[in-house]
């Protein structure tokens, strides 16, 4: 009898952090072990191959010969093709092989690498996740006005945008630092979003921030700088070319309109704009490219992030500090107004985050998360006048600024009182300051003493946000004193006049006293959220895996001293997996809304999904080049209450009095009070409903080096609310008409995702996504 050999060692990742739960098997045998919490393992070898196989979800499998060795330490590398094997879903995680809903996922690091130079997470979504459309509505620093749509916009009510959850709580996406994101998932079909009830009608985006992990503290510093410039603007004619074009038009008109000759301009006059004789003539005959005056050649943005990550046996931590500055592409910095303030555009933000997980016992875990930001966004008094000038202001309107500091002005021009350079540098500024702090507490308790696989989770989140707006108005900002007027003689510029004398370039400075900014608005917003859930996960006879979720969620939010808005959801989900081949997912939510009257206030919205992994069938076992072949489908009903206002199902009345009485023209008023119906309520208002379905196929070939995924989807939305403001009624109706449910929208489309993972030098990963959809209002 041959003595058994004992091998031991430690398994870590590429950074040296221990990996618990790694499978260690002697190749060709049933003998195996797994690493403990510290990444240590011990295995006794028997007769057969002296090769150990190390495997772990998300990492490349490692095979190591161990003949004549007693200690084998292994460092495992992440497997890019398998990084998404664990998918973040609603209220939990799930192995990708068992997911039957339409879910796209990307790691935070990948999102950042694919969007080098982009400082906003919203912008990074575009083109990286199938079915997601991100439209930027503004380029003002700190105010992108981004609109995000998942598989189109199926309703004209509300914003039409998805529910965004950060660590399980609804929070804006635009103020998260890239480096804090661990994972981002997009839930698109009914089965994936059903557990979020009516809030998930337009899709859901789940963001999970980084957590601590066992091992030595890892300190990371990342500094990013981005150069930005205007890539293209419409070309404009200069004054000479514009006059020549006008003269050509006049010559064509002369046979029909002789009076057109009065508008003809000699070439000698036009040439004075392009080739002035001296500096004084250049001021009288300006030929200004307003793009060069108002826009910089290049601007710089900066982002700095310092983070630390580590932990021990009982506690793990992640913390980060970040600073970001977004600069102005407009060139107000080159002009000093001499008044001690800068009225240009800009945005500065400071982020902080601390996530700590405590293992109180072997079955009890408690987590505390604290995060937030402080941001300051500044802009000049009138943004539109600056941007419009680039496109609309004529090059010969006036000289922007004279050598002595006076500003040009033309009383005949529509911009007479709004020289854009004055607006950019001398009209004061508006500042919006936002301070946001988020707190999360989470308790996870295993309840195996009741029944194996049962656990409890309780979460409490409290968010507070303070938004303050300050305006500093410059009393001399319109440049009324520091100006040069253009004086015309029969449409030709004859001279330039200042307020204190003709052809005198001396001007009287406007007396300036710096005052305190005026606080225009100070708004407090708060959001309280808590939920309690029981989870069940158990595998029977190594083939039957059953999971279940039962959750109650309650939300309370308010702004200032306004009425609080309440929401309560009851959620359930059951999944079944037979031998990793056949999958079934049944989920739903019981929702209530205060927007509807009795009989329509509460509703159940269910969804069902199923999948079949053909590659795990016996008849596919010999096709070793096919790693995954799966078909899946889903069908569900989702409600939406985002449209309309509160209590539109009720009639509203106005109390009045003091009406004039006969005789006509008399000042005599009635002493009686009267009631008038202001809004005719509709007691039959109800939910918008969306019937969603999805059919898909997934394939992975050649050791996961080639992947493809195709989804065909559809949505039929009905009972879309038509608000009273969109209903046409005759004036004699006397009140606002009632809102009613009548609209219908149909959406059809497909998504294609193609991937190639192969190593060329430092590695090359190719991902191609295509989404095509059609929306129809019925």
Order of alpha helices (4+ residues) and beta strands (2+ residues): beta-beta-beta-beta-beta-beta-beta-beta-beta-beta-alpha-alpha-beta-beta-beta-beta-beta-alpha-beta-beta-alpha-alpha-alpha-alpha-beta-beta-beta-beta-alpha-beta-alpha-beta-beta-beta-beta-beta-beta-beta-beta-beta-beta-beta-beta-beta-beta-beta-beta-beta
